Amino acid sequence: MDARQMKLNSRIPSIAMAGCLAVATMLPTLCVADDSQTQKERTATARSIIEQRRAAMRGEAAGREKVEVRKSSQADLAKGDITFDDLTFDIEKGEVFDEEKLTKELKFLNGRNVRLRGYMLPSTLYKETDIDKFVLVRDNQECCFGPGAALFDCVMIEMQPGRTTDFVPRPIMVEGKFVLDTEKYRYPGGKGPDGASHMAVFRIEGLRVR
């Protein structure tokens, strides 16, 4: 082996060591960048999940269309089989109630025996058994009564004399006489916390709950 070959061989370990050091130096940076990207992806995913949960609580899943309003047929109305969609009328949240905006369907139901499905509103109960008065709402998110709620998303239930029920967290069916009452549930002075004039305008005089 000549002198030039020996000199070249002696440089190979140094070159290899330099290469290893360069790779070793780059690895933390690459890992940090990768960790940073992973963290960003995790954060974005978490935010997406949170937004979906918030949207679900608002009653509309993220990225999906709102549920179509489906009112009962005239035959169902005549039998008293109604839904909360049948109670809707033209009023915004926090708006002063105008009796002229009540639909002909609501006026038709006034005084008739109906069956309506919904949830008991727990926050308005003062006991869990032998209940004679409660608020029936469209869903169980506790968003459908009082300030900021749509007036047509709740019905005041007052059981008929001698009739009571117990609290249940599942959907219930209330049967009784449907009444349009534009005076009993008016806020004092006709003005509530959000500017609305009424907390409710519908009542069912309950015959049975199941």
QUIUR-V501173 format. One record per residue. N is the residue number from 1. RES is the residue in one letter. SS is DSSP state (h for helix, s for strand, l for the rest). Layout:
n:N res:RES ss:SS
n:N res:RES ss:SS
This chain:
n:1 res:M ss:l
n:2 res:D ss:l
n:3 res:A ss:h
n:4 res:R ss:h
n:5 res:Q ss:h
n:6 res:M ss:h
n:7 res:K ss:h
n:8 res:L ss:h
n:9 res:N ss:h
n:10 res:S ss:h
n:11 res:R ss:h
n:12 res:I ss:h
n:13 res:P ss:h
n:14 res:S ss:h
n:15 res:I ss:h
n:16 res:A ss:h
n:17 res:M ss:h
n:18 res:A ss:h
n:19 res:G ss:h
n:20 res:C ss:h
n:21 res:L ss:h
n:22 res:A ss:h
n:23 res:V ss:h
n:24 res:A ss:h
n:25 res:T ss:h
n:26 res:M ss:h
n:27 res:L ss:h
n:28 res:P ss:h
n:29 res:T ss:h
n:30 res:L ss:h
n:31 res:C ss:h
n:32 res:V ss:h
n:33 res:A ss:h
n:34 res:D ss:h
n:35 res:D ss:h
n:36 res:S ss:h
n:37 res:Q ss:h
n:38 res:T ss:h
n:39 res:Q ss:h
n:40 res:K ss:h
n:41 res:E ss:h
n:42 res:R ss:h
n:43 res:T ss:h
n:44 res:A ss:h
n:45 res:T ss:h
n:46 res:A ss:h
n:47 res:R ss:h
n:48 res:S ss:h
n:49 res:I ss:h
n:50 res:I ss:h
n:51 res:E ss:h
n:52 res:Q ss:h
n:53 res:R ss:h
n:54 res:R ss:h
n:55 res:A ss:h
n:56 res:A ss:h
n:57 res:M ss:h
n:58 res:R ss:l
n:59 res:G ss:l
n:60 res:E ss:l
n:61 res:A ss:l
n:62 res:A ss:l
n:63 res:G ss:l
n:64 res:R ss:l
n:65 res:E ss:l
n:66 res:K ss:l
n:67 res:V ss:l
n:68 res:E ss:l
n:69 res:V ss:l
n:70 res:R ss:l
n:71 res:K ss:l
n:72 res:S ss:l
n:73 res:S ss:l
n:74 res:Q ss:h
n:75 res:A ss:h
n:76 res:D ss:h
n:77 res:L ss:h
n:78 res:A ss:h
n:79 res:K ss:h
n:80 res:G ss:l
n:81 res:D ss:s
n:82 res:I ss:s
n:83 res:T ss:l
n:84 res:F ss:h
n:85 res:D ss:h
n:86 res:D ss:h
n:87 res:L ss:h
n:88 res:T ss:l
n:89 res:F ss:l
n:90 res:D ss:l
n:91 res:I ss:l
n:92 res:E ss:l
n:93 res:K ss:l
n:94 res:G ss:l
n:95 res:E ss:l
n:96 res:V ss:l
n:97 res:F ss:l
n:98 res:D ss:l
n:99 res:E ss:h
n:100 res:E ss:h
n:101 res:K ss:h
n:102 res:L ss:l
n:103 res:T ss:l
n:104 res:K ss:h
n:105 res:E ss:h
n:106 res:L ss:h
n:107 res:K ss:h
n:108 res:F ss:h
n:109 res:L ss:h
n:110 res:N ss:l
n:111 res:G ss:l
n:112 res:R ss:l
n:113 res:N ss:s
n:114 res:V ss:s
n:115 res:R ss:s
n:116 res:L ss:s
n:117 res:R ss:s
n:118 res:G ss:s
n:119 res:Y ss:s
n:120 res:M ss:s
n:121 res:L ss:l
n:122 res:P ss:h
n:123 res:S ss:h
n:124 res:T ss:h
n:125 res:L ss:l
n:126 res:Y ss:l
n:127 res:K ss:l
n:128 res:E ss:l
n:129 res:T ss:l
n:130 res:D ss:l
n:131 res:I ss:s
n:132 res:D ss:l
n:133 res:K ss:s
n:134 res:F ss:s
n:135 res:V ss:s
n:136 res:L ss:s
n:137 res:V ss:s
n:138 res:R ss:l
n:139 res:D ss:l
n:140 res:N ss:l
n:141 res:Q ss:l
n:142 res:E ss:l
n:143 res:C ss:l
n:144 res:C ss:l
n:145 res:F ss:l
n:146 res:G ss:l
n:147 res:P ss:l
n:148 res:G ss:l
n:149 res:A ss:l
n:150 res:A ss:l
n:151 res:L ss:h
n:152 res:F ss:h
n:153 res:D ss:h
n:154 res:C ss:s
n:155 res:V ss:s
n:156 res:M ss:s
n:157 res:I ss:s
n:158 res:E ss:s
n:159 res:M ss:s
n:160 res:Q ss:l
n:161 res:P ss:l
n:162 res:G ss:l
n:163 res:R ss:l
n:164 res:T ss:l
n:165 res:T ss:s
n:166 res:D ss:l
n:167 res:F ss:l
n:168 res:V ss:l
n:169 res:P ss:l
n:170 res:R ss:l
n:171 res:P ss:l
n:172 res:I ss:s
n:173 res:M ss:s
n:174 res:V ss:s
n:175 res:E ss:s
n:176 res:G ss:s
n:177 res:K ss:s
n:178 res:F ss:s
n:179 res:V ss:s
n:180 res:L ss:s
n:181 res:D ss:l
n:182 res:T ss:l
n:183 res:E ss:l
n:184 res:K ss:l
n:185 res:Y ss:l
n:186 res:R ss:s
n:187 res:Y ss:l
n:188 res:P ss:h
n:189 res:G ss:h
n:190 res:G ss:h
n:191 res:K ss:l
n:192 res:G ss:l
n:193 res:P ss:l
n:194 res:D ss:l
n:195 res:G ss:l
n:196 res:A ss:l
n:197 res:S ss:l
n:198 res:H ss:s
n:199 res:M ss:l
n:200 res:A ss:l
n:201 res:V ss:l
n:202 res:F ss:s
n:203 res:R ss:s
n:204 res:I ss:s
n:205 res:E ss:s
n:206 res:G ss:s
n:207 res:L ss:s
n:208 res:R ss:s
n:209 res:V ss:s
n:210 res:R ss:l
